[in-house]
């Protein structure tokens, strides 16, 4: 009887460079295109007067954010998932913990805002709209790499991953679920909220909190279909446990944002990104 399930056979190498042993991998391309998309969005926001970050500040922030993602993501893999420290230095290989990346970007944004005197909450509302293309492409790259596979299932769209612990068992393509929810959905949601609502003006920081909450919920949902790749914490998949913490931070940011707005008269609310006045 013919196998009804598609067998994963995709090559993680997008382009091999001769016989040098060097190669351009889909995973690296995902980060590169994600960075380009973030740069394009920052430029668009500035041109449309939705951001105070001029081209020089845009380049500075992108550099800061990139280092935050790389350092936070790799350290997160070491601390949360047991990646060997020496392997963490090989940044061209997979092994980025998204929760560690969040911490790295948050700290990088705090530093950027302090050094260049930008309002943190308003800036974070801008920043949270930037990484979603990278999330989407990164999860697609995970699928191409045949890693972070899902749980065993008999659904019609299941995929056989030959490098999984049970190589003949069909599994959820959970990487694609995460690409859809953590990437595409978050991209659409944050762009609609950023452009079609006045939440950034009325409640600086709320969009950032919504982003954290929705990302955490998306990850928790996807973890229901994903094979755990590390030991559980309190009987929960490690990604789910970390996402619950992220969800708590998101709720806290929304509460703080709404609470601060109550102490301001409507006529005194500052435009998005204004560097004057108090906006932690």
N, C-alpha and C positions, 0 to 999 in steps of 0.2 A: 504494500500500500504506500502510495506517495505521501511524503511528509507534507501536511497542509500548512505548515508554519514557515515563515521566511527565516532563513539562517543568516545571521550577521556575518558579513565577510568584508566589511568596509576597512579601508586602509587609513590609519591615522596620519599618514604622511601625505601632505598635499603636493609637495614638490621636492624630489630628491635632487641635490646639487652634485651632479656628476658622480665621481667615485670618491669624493672627499669624506663621505660619511655624514656630512651635514645635510639637514633637511628642513623644510618649512612644514610645520605641522598645522593641522586644522585648529588645534587648541590654541596655538600661538596666534593664528590668524583671527580667531574669535576675539581675543583681547585687543588686537591691533584695530580691527574694524570697530569694536566697541569704543575704543579711545577716539577714533575719528568721528564717530557719531556723537560722542559727548562734546567734542570740539565744535562740531557743526551746530549743535543745539545751543551751546553757550554763545556762539557768534550770532545766531538768529535771535536769541533773547535780547542781546545788547542792541541789535539793529532795530528791534521792535520796541525798544525802551521798556523791556520787562526785567532787565537786570542792570545793575550798576557796574558790572565787571567789564572793563574795557579790554581790548585785545591783549595788552600786556598782563593784566591781572588774570585773564583767561588762561594764558600760557603758563603763568605761575601756578595757578590752581591745578591745572591738569597734571603738571609735574608732581605737585604735592599729593594730589589724589592718587596718581599712579603708584607712587612709592607707598602710600597708605594701603592700597589694595594688595600690592605685592608682599609687603612686610607683614601686614596683618593677616593676609590669607595664608601665607606660608607658616607663620608662627602659630596661627590657629590650627593648622593641620598637625603641627608638632604637639601642641598642648591638648587639643580636643580629640585627635584621631591617631596619635602615636606615630606620626611620620618621623623617620629617623632624621635628626638635625642636619646631618651632612647632605642627605637627599633633599632637604628643604632648600638648600642653596642652589639646586639645579632647577632654576625657575622656568626652564624651557619644558619641563616635564609636568604632567598633571599632578594635582595635589594642592588645591586651593580651598580652604575652608571659608565658606561664604560668611559665616558669623564672625570669624576673625577679620575678614575683609571689612565688615561693617565697623568694627572697633577701630581698625586702622584708618578708615576714611573719616570717621567721626573725630579722632584725635588730630588727623591732618587738617580737617576743616576748622577745628578749634584754633590750631596754631595759625592757620592762614588768616582767620578773622582777627585774631589778636595782633598779628604783625601788621596787617594792612588796614586795620581799623574798620572792618566790615561787621555789620550786625549778624550775629551768629544764627538766630532763628530764621531770619529772612533769607540768608545765604543758604541755609540747609534746605529750605523749600525749593530753591533753585537746583541744588546739588542732587536732591533725591529723584529728580526727573531724568538724570543723565545716564545711570548705569544699566537701564533695562534692556537696551539693545545688546549690551555685553552679556547680560544674564541669559538672554534668549540664545545667542550664538554659542555661549559657553556650554549650555546644556545640549545643544545640537552637537557640539564637539564631543561632549561626554558620550553621546550615542554613537558617534562615528568611532570613537575609541573603544567602544564595547565595554564601558566601565559603568559603575554605579547602576547596575541593572536592577530590574524589579523582581517582585516575588513571582513564584510559579503560578501560572494561570492557564486556562484553556480557552480564553477569549480568542476570537478570530484574528485579531490584530496582534496577538502575542508573537514574540520574537525568540528564536533560539540563539543564545549567546554561547559560543563554543568555549569561551574562557571562564565561564561561570562555574561554581562548584558542582552543579548538576548540568553538564554541558548538553544533554539531550532533552532537557525539560524546557518547554516554552515559558517565557516570562513576560511580565508587563514591560513595555518600553517606557519605564518610568522617567527616563531622561527627557522624553518628548512631552510627557505630562508636565514636567517641571519647566520645560521651555515655554509651554503654552501659558502656564499660570504665573510663574515667577518672572518670566520675561515679557511675553506678548501682552498678557492681561495687564501687568503692571505698567507697561509702556503706554497702553491706551488710556488707562485710568489716570495716571499722573499727568498726561498731556491734556486730557479733557479738563481735569481740575485746574491745571495751571492756566490754560487759555480761556476756558469758558465759565469760570467762577471767579469771585473776588475773595476767595478764602485766604490767599497770600497777603492781601492788603488788610483784611479785617482781623485775621488771626495768624500772625506770623508764627511759624512753627507747626501749625496744625497739619499741613500737607505732609511734612516730614513724619509726624506721628502716624498719620493714616498710612503712609508708605510702609513704615515699620510693622504696623499691625497687619496689613494685608499681605505683606511678604511672609510674615511669620505664619499666618493662617494658611497661605498657599503651600508653604513648606510642610506644615503639619499634615495637610490633606495629602500631599504627594508622598509623604513618608508612609502612609497607609498602604501604598502599592510598591514601595521601594524595599529591597532587601537590605537589612541593617548591615553597615560596613564596619561596625565597631561595637564594643560592649554597651549594653543598655545602662541607663541611669534611672534609678527608681522605677524599674520595669518599663521605662519608655525608651524608644530609639534615641540615640544621642542627639541626632538632628532635631527631633521633636522637643526634647528637653531644652536645648539651647534656643529653639524658636519660641518656647513659652517665656523664657527670660526676655527675648527680643520683643515679644508681644507686650509684656509688662512695661518695658521701656517706652514702647509706642503709645500705650494708653497714658503713661505718665506725661509724655510730651504733649499729647492732645489736651490733657487736663491743665497743664501749666499754660499752654497757649490760650485756652479759653478763659482761664482764670485771670491772666494778665489783661486780657481785653476788657474784662469787667471794670478794671480800674482806670480805664481810659475813656474819655468822652469821645463820641463818634467824630467830632470835628477835629480831634487831636490825633487821630490815627495817622501814622506816617505812610507815605507811599512805599511800595515794595522796594527793598534794598536801600532805603535812605540811610546814609551813614551817620546821621545826626540823631540825637535823642537816645533813649534807652531801649535797646532790643538785644538782650543778653546773647 
